[in-house]
Amino acid sequence: MLNNNEALDEIAITRNIATASSVTISSLSAGSVSAGSVNAESSSITFLVNYATGQIGVAQSAMSVSAQSTRTGVPGSAPSTLA
């Protein structure tokens, strides 16, 4: 437990990355194929510095999410766009 006389500092470093892509290939005779993907990643490291005691604490976290989709169309249909 911390008392009110302690000098504390919290330093957090965070990294967030997100990407999205899509592609559609179509032909009047063969139909169409569409594919898309979304990816996100987040990571952080936090330092807790107690200047009164000289203690340094470290906490790390990381998370990632990914989703993909595909779609096919019959010949002569309009191609779709995925984001």
Secondary structure, 3 states (H helix, E strand, C coil): CCCCCCCEEEEEEEEEEEEEEEEEEEECCCEEEEEEEEEEEEEEEEEEEECCCCEEEEEEEEEEEEEEEEEEECCCCCCCCCC
